[in-house]
Amino acid sequence: MTRGGREILFEFVAQGGTIKATAIDPATGIEASILGPASAPRATLSEAARRKLDYVLKRRAP
């Protein structure tokens, strides 16, 4: 998925009743993960993981 001209990769891993959603910035290799209920829509989990990735990237910016 691209957002604002930046590509973001998503990975979903089911762990019991939860899903771990990871957003990855391929340019830097930085990842951010969140856990959510297995019943949550993937779009919701993707958006939460993307927001966390944006936060992590801003914190690491010089």
PDB file of N, CA, C and O in Angstrom:
ATOM      1  N   MET A   1       0.850  -1.175   0.000  1.00  0.00           N
ATOM      2  CA  MET A   1       0.000   0.000   0.000  1.00  0.00           C
ATOM      3  C   MET A   1       0.894   1.236   0.000  1.00  0.00           C
ATOM      4  O   MET A   1       1.925   1.256   0.672  1.00  0.00           O
ATOM      5  N   THR A   2       0.513   2.246  -0.735  1.00  0.00           N
ATOM      6  CA  THR A   2       1.254   3.503  -0.708  1.00  0.00           C
ATOM      7  C   THR A   2       0.413   4.554  -0.004  1.00  0.00           C
ATOM      8  O   THR A   2      -0.812   4.573  -0.116  1.00  0.00           O
ATOM      9  N   ARG A   3       1.088   5.414   0.714  1.00  0.00           N
ATOM     10  CA  ARG A   3       0.407   6.479   1.452  1.00  0.00           C
ATOM     11  C   ARG A   3       1.283   7.716   1.378  1.00  0.00           C
ATOM     12  O   ARG A   3       2.411   7.705   1.870  1.00  0.00           O
ATOM     13  N   GLY A   4       0.784   8.774   0.775  1.00  0.00           N
ATOM     14  CA  GLY A   4       1.570   9.995   0.667  1.00  0.00           C
ATOM     15  C   GLY A   4       2.845   9.792  -0.128  1.00  0.00           C
ATOM     16  O   GLY A   4       3.856  10.438   0.152  1.00  0.00           O
ATOM     17  N   GLY A   5       2.817   8.891  -1.132  1.00  0.00           N
ATOM     18  CA  GLY A   5       3.989   8.628  -1.937  1.00  0.00           C
ATOM     19  C   GLY A   5       4.971   7.662  -1.302  1.00  0.00           C
ATOM     20  O   GLY A   5       6.022   7.384  -1.879  1.00  0.00           O
ATOM     21  N   ARG A   6       4.640   7.135  -0.101  1.00  0.00           N
ATOM     22  CA  ARG A   6       5.520   6.212   0.605  1.00  0.00           C
ATOM     23  C   ARG A   6       4.868   4.832   0.642  1.00  0.00           C
ATOM     24  O   ARG A   6       3.688   4.700   0.967  1.00  0.00           O
ATOM     25  N   GLU A   7       5.644   3.818   0.308  1.00  0.00           N
ATOM     26  CA  GLU A   7       5.136   2.455   0.339  1.00  0.00           C
ATOM     27  C   GLU A   7       5.182   1.913   1.763  1.00  0.00           C
ATOM     28  O   GLU A   7       6.145   2.140   2.495  1.00  0.00           O
ATOM     29  N   ILE A   8       4.128   1.192   2.147  1.00  0.00           N
ATOM     30  CA  ILE A   8       4.074   0.541   3.448  1.00  0.00           C
ATOM     31  C   ILE A   8       3.632  -0.896   3.223  1.00  0.00           C
ATOM     32  O   ILE A   8       2.652  -1.151   2.524  1.00  0.00           O
ATOM     33  N   LEU A   9       4.358  -1.829   3.818  1.00  0.00           N
ATOM     34  CA  LEU A   9       4.003  -3.242   3.738  1.00  0.00           C
ATOM     35  C   LEU A   9       3.302  -3.645   5.023  1.00  0.00           C
ATOM     36  O   LEU A   9       3.629  -3.140   6.097  1.00  0.00           O
ATOM     37  N   PHE A  10       2.338  -4.554   4.917  1.00  0.00           N
ATOM     38  CA  PHE A  10       1.604  -5.031   6.088  1.00  0.00           C
ATOM     39  C   PHE A  10       1.715  -6.538   6.190  1.00  0.00           C
ATOM     40  O   PHE A  10       1.705  -7.246   5.183  1.00  0.00           O
ATOM     41  N   GLU A  11       1.820  -7.021   7.425  1.00  0.00           N
ATOM     42  CA  GLU A  11       1.860  -8.453   7.702  1.00  0.00           C
ATOM     43  C   GLU A  11       0.859  -8.731   8.825  1.00  0.00           C
ATOM     44  O   GLU A  11       0.796  -7.992   9.808  1.00  0.00           O
ATOM     45  N   PHE A  12       0.085  -9.794   8.671  1.00  0.00           N
ATOM     46  CA  PHE A  12      -0.898 -10.188   9.671  1.00  0.00           C
ATOM     47  C   PHE A  12      -0.601 -11.612  10.114  1.00  0.00           C
ATOM     48  O   PHE A  12      -0.437 -12.510   9.288  1.00  0.00           O
ATOM     49  N   VAL A  13      -0.533 -11.814  11.445  1.00  0.00           N
ATOM     50  CA  VAL A  13      -0.270 -13.138  12.001  1.00  0.00           C
ATOM     51  C   VAL A  13      -1.318 -13.411  13.079  1.00  0.00           C
ATOM     52  O   VAL A  13      -1.441 -12.660  14.047  1.00  0.00           O
ATOM     53  N   ALA A  14      -2.069 -14.495  12.896  1.00  0.00           N
ATOM     54  CA  ALA A  14      -3.076 -14.881  13.885  1.00  0.00           C
ATOM     55  C   ALA A  14      -2.391 -15.574  15.049  1.00  0.00           C
ATOM     56  O   ALA A  14      -1.554 -16.457  14.862  1.00  0.00           O
ATOM     57  N   GLN A  15      -2.761 -15.156  16.258  1.00  0.00           N
ATOM     58  CA  GLN A  15      -2.215 -15.747  17.486  1.00  0.00           C
ATOM     59  C   GLN A  15      -3.378 -15.978  18.439  1.00  0.00           C
ATOM     60  O   GLN A  15      -3.718 -15.102  19.234  1.00  0.00           O
ATOM     61  N   GLY A  16      -3.985 -17.148  18.362  1.00  0.00           N
ATOM     62  CA  GLY A  16      -5.149 -17.431  19.201  1.00  0.00           C
ATOM     63  C   GLY A  16      -6.314 -16.547  18.792  1.00  0.00           C
ATOM     64  O   GLY A  16      -6.709 -16.534  17.626  1.00  0.00           O
ATOM     65  N   GLY A  17      -6.867 -15.807  19.749  1.00  0.00           N
ATOM     66  CA  GLY A  17      -8.000 -14.924  19.483  1.00  0.00           C
ATOM     67  C   GLY A  17      -7.588 -13.526  19.068  1.00  0.00           C
ATOM     68  O   GLY A  17      -8.432 -12.634  18.975  1.00  0.00           O
ATOM     69  N   THR A  18      -6.288 -13.318  18.814  1.00  0.00           N
ATOM     70  CA  THR A  18      -5.803 -12.004  18.406  1.00  0.00           C
ATOM     71  C   THR A  18      -5.072 -12.084  17.069  1.00  0.00           C
ATOM     72  O   THR A  18      -4.675 -13.153  16.606  1.00  0.00           O
ATOM     73  N   ILE A  19      -4.915 -10.923  16.482  1.00  0.00           N
ATOM     74  CA  ILE A  19      -4.115 -10.803  15.262  1.00  0.00           C
ATOM     75  C   ILE A  19      -3.049  -9.755  15.508  1.00  0.00           C
ATOM     76  O   ILE A  19      -3.335  -8.667  16.008  1.00  0.00           O
ATOM     77  N   LYS A  20      -1.814 -10.093  15.153  1.00  0.00           N
ATOM     78  CA  LYS A  20      -0.707  -9.141  15.222  1.00  0.00           C
ATOM     79  C   LYS A  20      -0.576  -8.524  13.836  1.00  0.00           C
ATOM     80  O   LYS A  20      -0.323  -9.226  12.857  1.00  0.00           O
ATOM     81  N   ALA A  21      -0.748  -7.219  13.759  1.00  0.00           N
ATOM     82  CA  ALA A  21      -0.607  -6.486  12.499  1.00  0.00           C
ATOM     83  C   ALA A  21       0.687  -5.689  12.560  1.00  0.00           C
ATOM     84  O   ALA A  21       0.909  -4.923  13.498  1.00  0.00           O
ATOM     85  N   THR A  22       1.531  -5.871  11.566  1.00  0.00           N
ATOM     86  CA  THR A  22       2.813  -5.176  11.504  1.00  0.00           C
ATOM     87  C   THR A  22       2.858  -4.325  10.247  1.00  0.00           C
ATOM     88  O   THR A  22       2.574  -4.803   9.149  1.00  0.00           O
ATOM     89  N   ALA A  23       3.219  -3.057  10.418  1.00  0.00           N
ATOM     90  CA  ALA A  23       3.434  -2.142   9.296  1.00  0.00           C
ATOM     91  C   ALA A  23       4.939  -1.972   9.139  1.00  0.00           C
ATOM     92  O   ALA A  23       5.653  -1.748  10.116  1.00  0.00           O
ATOM     93  N   ILE A  24       5.418  -2.081   7.894  1.00  0.00           N
ATOM     94  CA  ILE A  24       6.849  -2.036   7.621  1.00  0.00           C
ATOM     95  C   ILE A  24       7.132  -0.961   6.587  1.00  0.00           C
ATOM     96  O   ILE A  24       6.486  -0.909   5.540  1.00  0.00           O
ATOM     97  N   ASP A  25       8.103  -0.102   6.886  1.00  0.00           N
ATOM     98  CA  ASP A  25       8.580   0.893   5.916  1.00  0.00           C
ATOM     99  C   ASP A  25       9.767   0.264   5.199  1.00  0.00           C
ATOM    100  O   ASP A  25      10.846   0.164   5.783  1.00  0.00           O
ATOM    101  N   PRO A  26       9.597  -0.170   3.931  1.00  0.00           N
ATOM    102  CA  PRO A  26      10.685  -0.873   3.250  1.00  0.00           C
ATOM    103  C   PRO A  26      11.920  -0.006   3.001  1.00  0.00           C
ATOM    104  O   PRO A  26      13.017  -0.542   2.842  1.00  0.00           O
ATOM    105  N   ALA A  27      11.771   1.300   2.965  1.00  0.00           N
ATOM    106  CA  ALA A  27      12.915   2.176   2.722  1.00  0.00           C
ATOM    107  C   ALA A  27      13.884   2.167   3.901  1.00  0.00           C
ATOM    108  O   ALA A  27      15.098   2.250   3.710  1.00  0.00           O
ATOM    109  N   THR A  28      13.346   2.065   5.128  1.00  0.00           N
ATOM    110  CA  THR A  28      14.196   2.108   6.316  1.00  0.00           C
ATOM    111  C   THR A  28      14.261   0.772   7.046  1.00  0.00           C
ATOM    112  O   THR A  28      15.172   0.548   7.844  1.00  0.00           O
ATOM    113  N   GLY A  29      13.310  -0.116   6.785  1.00  0.00           N
ATOM    114  CA  GLY A  29      13.256  -1.395   7.484  1.00  0.00           C
ATOM    115  C   GLY A  29      12.644  -1.294   8.863  1.00  0.00           C
ATOM    116  O   GLY A  29      12.655  -2.269   9.614  1.00  0.00           O
ATOM    117  N   ILE A  30      12.109  -0.132   9.214  1.00  0.00           N
ATOM    118  CA  ILE A  30      11.496   0.070  10.524  1.00  0.00           C
ATOM    119  C   ILE A  30      10.108  -0.555  10.527  1.00  0.00           C
ATOM    120  O   ILE A  30       9.347  -0.426   9.567  1.00  0.00           O
ATOM    121  N   GLU A  31       9.793  -1.238  11.636  1.00  0.00           N
ATOM    122  CA  GLU A  31       8.516  -1.922  11.790  1.00  0.00           C
ATOM    123  C   GLU A  31       7.787  -1.402  13.025  1.00  0.00           C
ATOM    124  O   GLU A  31       8.406  -0.955  13.990  1.00  0.00           O
ATOM    125  N   ALA A  32       6.459  -1.470  12.973  1.00  0.00           N
ATOM    126  CA  ALA A  32       5.619  -1.161  14.127  1.00  0.00           C
ATOM    127  C   ALA A  32       4.491  -2.168  14.145  1.00  0.00           C
ATOM    128  O   ALA A  32       3.857  -2.422  13.121  1.00  0.00           O
ATOM    129  N   SER A  33       4.237  -2.749  15.323  1.00  0.00           N
ATOM    130  CA  SER A  33       3.214  -3.785  15.443  1.00  0.00           C
ATOM    131  C   SER A  33       2.162  -3.407  16.469  1.00  0.00           C
ATOM    132  O   SER A  33       2.430  -2.686  17.430  1.00  0.00           O
ATOM    133  N   ILE A  34       0.958  -3.912  16.241  1.00  0.00           N
ATOM    134  CA  ILE A  34      -0.145  -3.772  17.195  1.00  0.00           C
ATOM    135  C   ILE A  34      -0.851  -5.113  17.292  1.00  0.00           C
ATOM    136  O   ILE A  34      -0.753  -5.943  16.387  1.00  0.00           O
ATOM    137  N   LEU A  35      -1.558  -5.320  18.385  1.00  0.00           N
ATOM    138  CA  LEU A  35      -2.388  -6.507  18.550  1.00  0.00           C
ATOM    139  C   LEU A  35      -3.838  -6.073  18.589  1.00  0.00           C
ATOM    140  O   LEU A  35      -4.178  -5.046  19.176  1.00  0.00           O
ATOM    141  N   GLY A  36      -4.691  -6.870  17.954  1.00  0.00           N
ATOM    142  CA  GLY A  36      -6.113  -6.583  17.952  1.00  0.00           C
ATOM    143  C   GLY A  36      -6.901  -7.872  17.957  1.00  0.00           C
ATOM    144  O   GLY A  36      -6.337  -8.950  17.768  1.00  0.00           O
ATOM    145  N   PRO A  37      -8.210  -7.772  18.172  1.00  0.00           N
ATOM    146  CA  PRO A  37      -9.037  -8.974  18.177  1.00  0.00           C
ATOM    147  C   PRO A  37      -9.117  -9.592  16.783  1.00  0.00           C
ATOM    148  O   PRO A  37      -9.097  -8.884  15.776  1.00  0.00           O
ATOM    149  N   ALA A  38      -9.208 -10.910  16.739  1.00  0.00           N
ATOM    150  CA  ALA A  38      -9.279 -11.614  15.459  1.00  0.00           C
ATOM    151  C   ALA A  38     -10.534 -11.223  14.679  1.00  0.00           C
ATOM    152  O   ALA A  38     -10.579 -11.393  13.460  1.00  0.00           O
ATOM    153  N   SER A  39     -11.543 -10.705  15.359  1.00  0.00           N
ATOM    154  CA  SER A  39     -12.788 -10.310  14.696  1.00  0.00           C
ATOM    155  C   SER A  39     -12.714  -8.915  14.067  1.00  0.00           C
ATOM    156  O   SER A  39     -13.622  -8.526  13.332  1.00  0.00           O
ATOM    157  N   ALA A  40     -11.663  -8.168  14.342  1.00  0.00           N
ATOM    158  CA  ALA A  40     -11.532  -6.807  13.803  1.00  0.00           C
ATOM    159  C   ALA A  40     -11.245  -6.850  12.309  1.00  0.00           C
ATOM    160  O   ALA A  40     -10.528  -7.735  11.841  1.00  0.00           O
ATOM    161  N   PRO A  41     -11.803  -5.893  11.550  1.00  0.00           N
ATOM    162  CA  PRO A  41     -11.501  -5.832  10.119  1.00  0.00           C
ATOM    163  C   PRO A  41     -10.020  -5.531   9.884  1.00  0.00           C
ATOM    164  O   PRO A  41      -9.396  -4.787  10.640  1.00  0.00           O
ATOM    165  N   ARG A  42      -9.480  -6.114   8.839  1.00  0.00           N
ATOM    166  CA  ARG A  42      -8.052  -5.885   8.536  1.00  0.00           C
ATOM    167  C   ARG A  42      -7.772  -4.417   8.245  1.00  0.00           C
ATOM    168  O   ARG A  42      -6.689  -3.921   8.555  1.00  0.00           O
ATOM    169  N   ALA A  43      -8.729  -3.721   7.658  1.00  0.00           N
ATOM    170  CA  ALA A  43      -8.526  -2.298   7.369  1.00  0.00           C
ATOM    171  C   ALA A  43      -8.316  -1.514   8.661  1.00  0.00           C
ATOM    172  O   ALA A  43      -7.490  -0.603   8.704  1.00  0.00           O
ATOM    173  N   THR A  44      -9.047  -1.856   9.701  1.00  0.00           N
ATOM    174  CA  THR A  44      -8.901  -1.188  10.997  1.00  0.00           C
ATOM    175  C   THR A  44      -7.537  -1.483  11.605  1.00  0.00           C
ATOM    176  O   THR A  44      -6.872  -0.584  12.122  1.00  0.00           O
ATOM    177  N   LEU A  45      -7.125  -2.742  11.542  1.00  0.00           N
ATOM    178  CA  LEU A  45      -5.817  -3.122  12.075  1.00  0.00           C
ATOM    179  C   LEU A  45      -4.687  -2.470  11.270  1.00  0.00           C
ATOM    180  O   LEU A  45      -3.691  -2.024  11.840  1.00  0.00           O
ATOM    181  N   SER A  46      -4.848  -2.420   9.956  1.00  0.00           N
ATOM    182  CA  SER A  46      -3.837  -1.791   9.096  1.00  0.00           C
ATOM    183  C   SER A  46      -3.669  -0.321   9.444  1.00  0.00           C
ATOM    184  O   SER A  46      -2.548   0.175   9.558  1.00  0.00           O
ATOM    185  N   GLU A  47      -4.785   0.372   9.611  1.00  0.00           N
ATOM    186  CA  GLU A  47      -4.746   1.800   9.914  1.00  0.00           C
ATOM    187  C   GLU A  47      -4.063   2.053  11.257  1.00  0.00           C
ATOM    188  O   GLU A  47      -3.268   2.985  11.377  1.00  0.00           O
ATOM    189  N   ALA A  48      -4.361   1.240  12.257  1.00  0.00           N
ATOM    190  CA  ALA A  48      -3.727   1.397  13.574  1.00  0.00           C
ATOM    191  C   ALA A  48      -2.221   1.135  13.494  1.00  0.00           C
ATOM    192  O   ALA A  48      -1.428   1.859  14.098  1.00  0.00           O
ATOM    193  N   ALA A  49      -1.835   0.108  12.755  1.00  0.00           N
ATOM    194  CA  ALA A  49      -0.406  -0.198  12.600  1.00  0.00           C
ATOM    195  C   ALA A  49       0.301   0.908  11.819  1.00  0.00           C
ATOM    196  O   ALA A  49       1.435   1.263  12.139  1.00  0.00           O
ATOM    197  N   ARG A  50      -0.358   1.451  10.800  1.00  0.00           N
ATOM    198  CA  ARG A  50       0.235   2.536  10.021  1.00  0.00           C
ATOM    199  C   ARG A  50       0.431   3.784  10.877  1.00  0.00           C
ATOM    200  O   ARG A  50       1.463   4.448  10.784  1.00  0.00           O
ATOM    201  N   ARG A  51      -0.564   4.104  11.714  1.00  0.00           N
ATOM    202  CA  ARG A  51      -0.437   5.266  12.601  1.00  0.00           C
ATOM    203  C   ARG A  51       0.721   5.080  13.577  1.00  0.00           C
ATOM    204  O   ARG A  51       1.462   6.023  13.854  1.00  0.00           O
ATOM    205  N   LYS A  52       0.875   3.873  14.093  1.00  0.00           N
ATOM    206  CA  LYS A  52       1.992   3.612  15.004  1.00  0.00           C
ATOM    207  C   LYS A  52       3.321   3.716  14.268  1.00  0.00           C
ATOM    208  O   LYS A  52       4.290   4.241  14.817  1.00  0.00           O
ATOM    209  N   LEU A  53       3.379   3.219  13.024  1.00  0.00           N
ATOM    210  CA  LEU A  53       4.606   3.347  12.228  1.00  0.00           C
ATOM    211  C   LEU A  53       4.933   4.820  11.995  1.00  0.00           C
ATOM    212  O   LEU A  53       6.092   5.217  12.112  1.00  0.00           O
ATOM    213  N   ASP A  54       3.930   5.634  11.667  1.00  0.00           N
ATOM    214  CA  ASP A  54       4.156   7.065  11.486  1.00  0.00           C
ATOM    215  C   ASP A  54       4.736   7.687  12.758  1.00  0.00           C
ATOM    216  O   ASP A  54       5.644   8.516  12.693  1.00  0.00           O
ATOM    217  N   TYR A  55       4.211   7.283  13.906  1.00  0.00           N
ATOM    218  CA  TYR A  55       4.706   7.786  15.189  1.00  0.00           C
ATOM    219  C   TYR A  55       6.170   7.401  15.404  1.00  0.00           C
ATOM    220  O   TYR A  55       6.989   8.232  15.795  1.00  0.00           O
ATOM    221  N   VAL A  56       6.484   6.141  15.145  1.00  0.00           N
ATOM    222  CA  VAL A  56       7.853   5.648  15.332  1.00  0.00           C
ATOM    223  C   VAL A  56       8.818   6.379  14.387  1.00  0.00           C
ATOM    224  O   VAL A  56       9.915   6.762  14.794  1.00  0.00           O
ATOM    225  N   LEU A  57       8.413   6.566  13.143  1.00  0.00           N
ATOM    226  CA  LEU A  57       9.284   7.249  12.171  1.00  0.00           C
ATOM    227  C   LEU A  57       9.519   8.703  12.580  1.00  0.00           C
ATOM    228  O   LEU A  57      10.632   9.209  12.431  1.00  0.00           O
ATOM    229  N   LYS A  58       8.494   9.381  13.092  1.00  0.00           N
ATOM    230  CA  LYS A  58       8.658  10.770  13.543  1.00  0.00           C
ATOM    231  C   LYS A  58       9.587  10.845  14.750  1.00  0.00           C
ATOM    232  O   LYS A  58      10.385  11.776  14.860  1.00  0.00           O
ATOM    233  N   ARG A  59       9.492   9.869  15.661  1.00  0.00           N
ATOM    234  CA  ARG A  59      10.360   9.854  16.837  1.00  0.00           C
ATOM    235  C   ARG A  59      11.821   9.648  16.473  1.00  0.00           C
ATOM    236  O   ARG A  59      12.713  10.163  17.147  1.00  0.00           O
ATOM    237  N   ARG A  60      12.064   8.895  15.408  1.00  0.00           N
ATOM    238  CA  ARG A  60      13.443   8.601  14.983  1.00  0.00           C
ATOM    239  C   ARG A  60      14.019   9.650  14.048  1.00  0.00           C
ATOM    240  O   ARG A  60      15.216   9.630  13.764  1.00  0.00           O
ATOM    241  N   ALA A  61      13.190  10.566  13.566  1.00  0.00           N
ATOM    242  CA  ALA A  61      13.679  11.592  12.640  1.00  0.00           C
ATOM    243  C   ALA A  61      14.647  12.521  13.364  1.00  0.00           C
ATOM    244  O   ALA A  61      14.456  12.828  14.541  1.00  0.00           O
ATOM    245  N   PRO A  62      15.694  12.971  12.656  1.00  0.00           N
ATOM    246  CA  PRO A  62      16.662  13.870  13.304  1.00  0.00           C
ATOM    247  C   PRO A  62      16.073  15.224  13.620  1.00  0.00           C
ATOM    248  O   PRO A  62      16.763  16.086  14.164  1.00  0.00           O
TER     249      PRO A  62
END
